[in-house]
Amino acid sequence: MNKIERRLRRKRGIRKKIYGTEAKPRITVFRSNKHIYAQAIDDDRGHTICSSSDVVVKVKRNKDGAFKVGEDLGKKLLDLKIEKAVFDRNGYIYHGLVKALADGVRKAGIKM
């Protein structure tokens, strides 16, 4: 298995346990070589509630940028009166950019 197949296998195991609702959406992260993206998903309807990325926030793809993307997503969720969420690391290791994004969402006031 190559690197991508291993991540997708981990992702399937994580998704068996994590489920988002309208009141408590699933926050998922995608990390490419150039950008980092995050979105809040309602799995009941299969819709994206809100999203954010370093392209929208206009920051660099580093820990500080990921933190600001998380804060932006958290503020958007608070505007929609959502206070709790479930974090989906999407098969990535919980460190670096993924951890910084989660910390930004928590700092904005979302309980995870």
C-alpha positions in Angstrom: 0.0 0.0 0.0 1.2 3.5 -0.7 0.9 6.6 1.5 -2.6 7.6 0.2 -4.1 4.1 0.5 -2.9 3.9 4.1 -4.5 7.2 4.9 -7.8 6.2 3.2 -7.8 2.9 5.2 -7.4 4.9 8.5 -10.1 7.3 7.3 -12.6 4.4 6.8 -11.9 3.2 10.4 -12.5 6.7 11.8 -15.7 7.3 9.9 -17.2 4.1 11.3 -17.2 5.7 14.7 -17.7 9.5 14.0 -21.1 10.9 12.8 -22.3 14.5 12.6 -25.8 15.8 13.1 -27.3 19.3 12.5 -26.8 20.2 16.2 -23.4 18.6 16.5 -21.7 18.6 13.0 -18.6 16.7 12.0 -15.6 19.0 11.3 -13.4 17.4 8.7 -10.0 18.5 7.6 -8.3 18.1 4.2 -4.6 18.9 3.7 -3.1 19.3 0.3 0.5 20.2 -0.6 -0.6 23.8 -1.1 -3.6 24.5 1.1 -5.6 23.3 4.1 -9.4 23.1 4.1 -12.0 22.5 6.8 -15.8 22.0 6.7 -18.6 21.3 9.1 -20.9 18.5 7.8 -24.4 17.4 8.7 -24.3 13.6 8.0 -28.0 13.2 8.4 -28.7 15.3 5.3 -25.3 15.0 3.7 -24.8 18.7 3.5 -22.0 21.0 4.3 -23.1 23.6 6.9 -20.1 25.9 6.5 -16.5 25.8 5.4 -13.2 27.6 5.6 -9.7 27.4 4.0 -6.5 29.2 3.9 -7.5 30.5 0.5 -10.6 32.2 2.0 -8.8 33.5 5.1 -5.8 34.6 3.0 -3.1 33.1 5.2 -0.1 30.9 4.5 -0.2 27.1 4.9 1.5 26.8 8.2 0.5 26.3 11.8 -0.5 29.9 12.3 -2.5 29.8 9.1 -4.2 26.6 10.1 -5.1 28.1 13.5 -6.7 31.1 11.9 -8.7 28.8 9.5 -10.0 26.9 12.6 -10.9 30.2 14.3 -12.8 31.3 11.2 -14.7 28.1 11.0 -15.5 28.3 14.7 -16.9 31.8 14.3 -19.0 30.7 11.4 -20.4 27.9 13.5 -21.1 30.2 16.4 -23.0 32.6 14.1 -25.2 29.6 13.1 -25.8 29.0 16.9 -23.8 25.7 16.9 -21.7 25.2 20.0 -20.6 21.5 19.8 -18.9 19.5 17.1 -17.1 16.3 16.4 -13.6 16.4 15.0 -12.7 14.2 12.1 -9.0 14.2 11.4 -9.7 12.4 8.1 -6.9 9.8 8.5 -4.2 12.4 9.2 -2.0 12.1 12.3 -3.2 14.5 15.0 -0.2 16.9 15.1 1.0 20.0 13.2 -1.5 21.6 11.0 -4.4 19.3 12.0 -3.9 20.0 15.7 -3.5 23.7 15.1 -6.8 23.8 13.2 -8.6 21.9 16.0 -7.1 24.3 18.6 -8.3 27.3 16.6 -11.9 25.9 16.5 -11.8 25.3 20.2 -10.4 28.8 20.9 -13.4 30.2 18.9 -15.7 28.6 21.5 -16.7 25.3 19.9 -16.6 22.3 22.3 -15.1 19.2 20.8 
